[in-house]
């Protein structure tokens, strides 16, 4: 059972993106709402899969040196390749981690899945260790489903 605060974010995103007609509008609207969910989110953004490479999309947070990420590189590449949500409690203990900020301590990556096809992903970093829990993953999986449905509707 999703708590009311998480369900409100899902509902808010569903309503906010229903009239958006470009990928940029949909992702920018969603990233703003997701980032507002928690002060512990220090980098919130999207990577979209283009020609087999994850390319940074709309995001909120410090400038990232990782504008493009190959599949199987970093936690983002792992989530897209494995087509599953990944929560890392301590990025410094995970050899896959590609540092965007020296302050990042934990990360949550949720793929945007259209059936078996990964379209991209939601990526959130926190400067606090062990910040994310399974409920955060479930919430963002629901958000990812809404985003994929809206992206498909505008194609």
C-alpha angles and dihedrals in degrees: 000000000000115000118242095253094054092043089051091056091051091048092045092052093047090053096041097052099040093092097039114110106187132059090239093054093046095048095042092050092047096046091053092053094043092050091052091056094081138015085213091069104097099171121021122176155118133260115196123204111239121171091340095310127102109233122194114252130180112338143164120219141051119341111278123222087204104081091150128029126188119227110268090024118113126343090295092055091046093052092049093045094045092040092223141107115266125198117189115192095190115024091187089064093050113083091202093065117119106200115230092166131016087224096061113113105164137021140197121197122184120184121226099232126194099185104299093342119098110214096180138294150256111244123192127179127192130196088217121083118241090008099146127068135188091266089060088052092050092048093051092045087058089048090048090053091053092048093050091049091052093045090052091049093058096047 
